[in-house]
Amino acid sequence: MFKNTVLKALGDDVIERLKLRPVTFAVQHELEYPGTPIDKIYFVEEGMASMTVTFYDGTQVEVGMFGCESIIGISALMGTKQSLNRAYTQIAGKGYSSPVEQARREFARGEVFQMLALRYVQVQLVQSMQSAACNARHNFEQRLARWLLICADRAHSETFEMSQEYMAQMLGTTRSTISIAAGKLKELRLVEYTRGVVRIINPAGLENVACECYRVIKYHLDNYDGFDSRVVS
């Protein structure tokens, strides 16, 4: 039984044509790197990955998150030959890979796989737009709460390894800013943070701190397979 949103909706014939192979994702497992060919697409079953933009000075900022709803490498289905961004595992897990040519052929059939893939592209756009607006509008505690909740939702775990330095990179800020905001969340007894391990101890309370952007993003990530449900058998 698949956990990935897309794979769960596909028939046995489609699964066979995709030539899936199981993959184990260790932390920092590289899935895409700028300028390198995209030769596989990935379906996450457990764990979480990030897509980042890397600047000339080597710093990174997260522009996308992938959990069990995702197709990583989806741009290759629409003609992209080389990756434009870096994508790698944040939280260890597992999933499946499909050779990109097999996936392109299935996409070109114009059936369920294509429809779900296009819906997933739409939800990624929603996530990117909402996150951009959030960064401009909401304070950092709200943004950190939103980000931690999305991490937990995508990984299906309320405990995960994450250094403050890494969180600062992903959120485009400094380690001291993360330390202050995380300290306030800890004082409110919403999270625990010890030796690089984050544990959400009060999800409802953390959601109250988070801005409305969390609920918008969560709704679209959780439900995109049901939008216009007439199309999916």
N, C-alpha and C positions, 0 to 999 in steps of 0.2 A: 504494500500500500504506500503510494507516494505521499509526501508531505508538501512538496512544492505545488503552488497554486496552479501553474500551467500544466505540469505533468499529470496532476489529479484529473484534469478535464479532458485529457487526450485518450483516444481509444487505443486498443492494443496494436492495431495496424500502424498508427502514427508512431507509437513508441518504438516499434520494430524498425521503422524507416529511419528514425533518428539515430539509431546505433548507439544507444547510451552506454557509457562506461562509468562505474562508480569511482568517485574521487574523494580522497580525504584531504581536508584543508587544515593545515597547521597554521598557527599565527604567523602573519607576514607572508603567507603563500602568495606568490605573484601570479595574477591571472591575466593582467594586461599591462603593457608598458608602452609609453609614447614612442611611436615610430616603428614598432615591431608588428609583424603580421598577426592578424587575428585568425588563428587556425582552429579554435574550438569555441563553442559557447557553453556556458555553465548554468546549471539549475541547482540552486542551493536548497538543501533539505534541512540542515542544522547549521548553526553558527551565523556569522555576519561578516560582510565585506564592505569596503568603502571604495568609492572612486574619488580621486583627488586631482586637482590641478597643481602642477609643480612649477615653481618660479625659477628664474635664473640663479638665484642664491641658494637653491636647494630646499627652500621651505615649501610646505604643502598646505592646501586648504581642501577640506572635504566638499564635494559637490554632489555626491550621491551615496545612498546606502542600500545594501542588498541583503535581503533575508530570504525566507522560504517562499516569498511571492515573486522572486526575481528571475530574470533571464540576463545573465552577464555576457556582454559581447553582442548585444542585440543590434548594434549599428551595422555589424557585418551582414545581417540579413537584408539590409537596404543598400548594400554596395560598398560600404567602407572596407578598404583593404588593410589599412594599418590603424592601430589604436591611437586615439588622440589624447588619452588620459591614462593614468596609472590606476589599476584596480587590484586590491589585495585584501587578504583576510584580516579582519580585526579580532574576531572571536572564532576560535577553532571550531570546526564542524565537518560536515560531509555533504556530498551531493552527487551530481552526475555531469559528465561532459558529453557533448555531441560534436562530431567533426563538422566544421563550418559548412562544407559543401553539402552534407546530408541535410543540415538545418536549412540552408538556402533553398534546396530543392523542395523541402516540405513547405516552407514559407511561400514559394512560388505557386503552389497548388491552389492558394486562395481559399483555404478551408479553415477549420477551427484553429489550427496553430497560428496562422497568419492573423486571425481576428484577435486572439488573446495577446499575441506579440504587440500588435498595434495599440491595444488597450493599455498594455504595460508601458509602452512609450508615453502614452498620454498621462499615466499616473506619475511617471518620472518627471514629466514637465510640470505637473501640479506641485510635486514635492520641491522641485528646484525653484519655482516661482514663489511658493509660500515661504521657503527658507530665506530667499533673498529679501522678501518683504519683512520677514521676522527680524532679520539682522539689522534692518534699517529702523525698525519701529520699537522693538521690545528690549527690556533691560537684560543684562547678562544672566542673572539668576533664572529668569523665565526661559531664556534660550538654552541654558545648560539643562534645566529640568526637562524641557522638550526633547533635547537630544538624548538624554539618558533614557527617557521613556521609549523613544523610538528604537534605541539599541536593544532594550529589554524585549520589546514586542517582536522585533525582527529575529532576535536570537532565541526567543521563547525561554528566557532565563532572566531572573532578577539579580544574578550574581555573575560578574565577569571581570576579567583582568584588564586593567586600563590605567596606564600611568598618567599623571597630571600633565606631563610634557606632551604626551601623545594627544590627550584631549585638547590641549592648547593649540596644537597644530591643526587638528581637525576643525576646530571652531574658529580658527584664524585670530587667536589672541595670545596673551602671554601666560606663562605658568603661574605668575603671581595672581593674575585675574581669576584663573581657574581655582587656585588655592583659596582665595577669599570667598568666591561664590560657593564652592563645595563645602567650605567651613560653615557657611550660613545654613546650607541644606542639612548639614550634619547636626548643627545646633537645634534645628527644628525637628530632629529625629526622623528625617525622611530617608536619609541614606547613611550607610556606614562606609568608611574609606580607610583601609589599612593595608600598607605595603603593596600598593598597586592593585588591590582588589576592591571593586565597587560592589556594594550590595544595597539594593533598593529595599528598605524595610517598611515603607508606607507608600505604596503606589498611588492610592487615592489622594493622599496629602501632597505627593509630588505633582500629581496632575492639577491640583488646585493652584500650585505655584506656577506651573507652566502656562504659557499663553494659549490662545485659541488655535494657534497654528498646529499644535500637536494633534488636536482632534480632527482638524481638516486633513492633515497628512495621513493619520491613522485610518480615517474612514476610506479614503481612496485606495490606500495600500491593501486594506482588508477586503474591499468589496469590488475591485475592478473586474473580477471574473463574472460578476453578476450583472454588470451594467448591460443594458439592452440584451437581457438574457434569452430573447428569442433566437439569437444566433448560435448559442452553445447548446449542443444536445446533451 
